[in-house]
Amino acid sequence: MFSYLKGIVEDIFDTQVIIEVNDIGYKVFMPNTSIEQLPPKGDTVKIHTYYYVREDQQTLFGFISKEERDFFIHLTSVSGIGPKIGINILSQLSFKSLIKAIIEKDLMVLKNLSGVGAKKAERLVMELKDKIAKLYSAEDYAASSVSEKNVLDKDLEQDLRLALKTLGYRTEEINRALSSSSSQLNSAATLESNLKIILKQL
């Protein structure tokens, strides 16, 4: 029903964004990896969407690129992986890194994702490997995966987010600061040291 939305970024939250299109505000759930790429509030954006309908709910899920949206559809076709789990997975690792992990049967990467575990990791590989391999080349995503294997520790990230919110920064400011300083952050360093690095981006 909805292939994409093109409108004004009205508001940005941790896992969703409000897009105003012709005076109507659409609530769209998005992975953090997509939210971090959104323009500032007030700017125009095009979001590729997946419209999910059940008896008790109608939900729009959104992505920056058509490729990511299409991968999300493949991801949620796996038994036990619903849209919200899919969004959670893509919030931790980009779809390019997930493609490479699935093609290479990297169960260590997959099972360490929050909400996945060993059984779902095996199911992802079993149900998607051949399908994904026909559509994507693992080599195409090697560079992005290498950099993302050093993802910031989730506990530290949560602590940094809480500290920045306490200082009065908005969610979209925090997302962009974390994204732009990710290569400089170090999970082995103290919270204070990492916070100083992020504050330079704000």
Secondary structure as UniProt FT lines:
FT   STRAND          4..12
FT   STRAND          16..21
FT   TURN            22..23
FT   STRAND          24..29
FT   HELIX           32..35
FT   TURN            36..37
FT   TURN            41..42
FT   STRAND          44..54
FT   TURN            55..56
FT   STRAND          57..63
FT   HELIX           66..75
FT   TURN            76..77
FT   TURN            79..80
FT   HELIX           83..92
FT   HELIX           95..103
FT   TURN            104..105
FT   HELIX           107..111
FT   TURN            114..116
FT   HELIX           117..135
FT   HELIX           138..141
FT   HELIX           142..148
FT   TURN            149..150
FT   HELIX           154..166
FT   TURN            167..168
FT   HELIX           171..181
FT   TURN            182..184
FT   TURN            187..188
FT   HELIX           191..199
FT   TURN            200..201
//
